[in-house]
Amino acid sequence: MIVDLWNSFKKKQFQSLYLFYGKESFLLNETIRKLLTEAISEDEREFNYSVYDMEETNIETAVEDGETMPFLGERRMVVVKNPYFLTSEKKKEKVEHNLKKLEQYVENPAPFTVFVFLLPHEKIDERKKLTKQIKKAATVVEMNSFSEEETVKWIKEKAEAENVAMEKEAIDELMEKTSGNLMIIDKEMEKLCAYVGSGDKLTAEMVKQLVARSLEQNVFDLIDAVVKKKTEEAFKIFYDLLKINEEPIKILSLLTQQFRLLYQVKQLSKSGYGQDRMASSLKVHPFRIKLALKQEKQFSASELQSIIKALAETDFEIKTGKKDRQLALEFLLLKLFQQEKKQSTSGIKA
């Protein structure tokens, strides 16, 4: 859906009203960038492009701008940031908004203006009259994440735009190294395409050599080493992270997030949830769910609960100064391996 939207911009197919909302800041910012690039030429933006933050400016100002004819150009673009009056969130407003004025504009938007609501919020309040009106009149797109299929399609399009061929294995390697993080993928693709050059092929080996492993990916590998009872490998990953100045408390936090995700995925899997539904319910990228589904099978629900409890105890010991941060995590890893020894006597867990 989002890639299709971007393609409509390239074809110069613009709507008078858009509402983009969600927690994926990269998608929100990239969508505005692409829309602006196609809708308003660079030399016209000083006069025909405006951004209004609803936490600082009233909506009437934005509406009046939207109703103003473009100057020396075909169209005007107005972006309304943080329109929290479209959510159920109760905020102490610094600015009073005349929403009647906005309702009138939505009912009859200016044909020469691309008017965009940009809301970095997970949900809109569909019970509100104004929200219903906007949903009916505008192109509304939720931007909480790409599906795995959309991410792959987007990577291919970025490579094609630079006239670079990309092996399927290279895409898989990039997805794994970045855990599907769109902002990281965007930066890495720019670097990879510049390295390969127009007309050449990007291989999995190049991705392995040029793309740094994210902290999240290292934590995933750390857990994987525990699952496979590779004590030496797990401690090597841990000490390598310390060498590059990763904070033990941050490593612990990511370990906790990952084990909680494994527990949640296990419970949802038992309830019959598919990968995409899990991703939507847990608000994480589908690729992370795909990886978690591989790991959670190695633990029973009770074992995951015990590990999460051990992680919480370690966090308490560090924050209360009972144990040195590095020592506390070393003890934690030893506990995890003890957990694995118990597992090996009972087989793979359901």
PyMOL commands that set and color helices and strands:
alter all, ss='L'
color gray80, all
select helices_A, chain A and resi 2-10+25-39+42-48+59-66+84-86+99-107+129-137+148-161+168-178+182-196+204-210+215-227+231-243+248-270+275-282+286-296+301-319+325-344
alter helices_A, ss='H'
color red, helices_A
select strands_A, chain A and resi 17-21+49-53+76-81+113-119+139-142+165-166+201-202
alter strands_A, ss='S'
color yellow, strands_A
deselect
rebuild
show_as cartoon
